[in-house]
Amino acid sequence: MDILREGFTAPAAHEPPLRVSTDLPGPGTATCLMPGLLPGIPAYTVKTNAKFPGATPALRGVVCLHDLQSGELLALADSSSITSWRTGLAAALGTHLLAASGADTLGFVGAGAQAGRTLAGLRHLRSWRRVVACDLDRDRAAALTPFVLANAVDVAADVDVVVLTTWSRQPLLDASGVRPGQHLTTLGADEPGKIELSADLLRTARVIVDDLALAARSGALGNAGLDASAAAGTLTDVVRGTLPARTCEKPVTVYAPVGLPWQDLALTWALYQRARTPDRIIIDLLA
């Protein structure tokens, strides 16, 4: 969490990232994110992902860690794990910073692996009196929390903070389904065509994104037909203290990240350094 918080204030967080997505023949999509860069880290990452909603895990691919001076390949990391943890922890950080200080009830729309990582981060940052969830697979929701509800509208009616982690291609919540003081984090709208929150909700809420251009091109704003002007600013602005997290003018807050390459580097570099420590036991899986 500290690594990601520092990354949001780094100059590299403002560099235009290259994010290329394309449909594959069949149900999947492929995405490439590069380069992952952060000041002070002598390496960069290139990540390729394939997303298949019906598979387990739904995301498969690799994060390549390269030496910044020579291009030497230093390590390969499973992108499913890296992406899940960096997205979940960054989402937890954004949610915690934007949600009202007294918010203590939390709901998930979609209860897959990403929901579990985000919940782990949010439990690290504050105490929650009640956690509820809904999912197309009721058993999956029950594995996340014993309090299972029927749908997104029921979740929003029950809690202060809602985190959406779905594959939806149509809005699950609109302006009529939320109330003043609530916070919503939408993680599913991370590539063209995916949408969880309606345009009318996003227009009336205080929206914070991780990158303005990406949010308008392939994130929650652009997928709802809105441009970057619908966002109040970025999470970097909030972490740095140059933008208030909440105002009384827009009583609902929304965090709508797409995901940035430097986040892959932040976690992969930390894991690479841990693996190279003298007391680390290395197991040869081929032996």
Beta strands, then each sheet from edge to edge (+ up, - down):
strand 1: 18-23
strand 2: 29-36
strand 3: 43-51
strand 4: 59-67
strand 5: 73-78
strand 6: 105-109
strand 7: 130-134
strand 8: 147-148
strand 9: 161-164
strand 10: 169-173
strand 11: 183-186
strand 12: 195-197
strand 13: 206-209
strand 14: 231-234
strand 15: 253-255
sheet 1: 1+ 2- 3+ 4- 5+
sheet 2: 8+ 7+ 6+ 9+ 11+ 15+ 13+ 14+
sheet 3: 10+ 12+
end
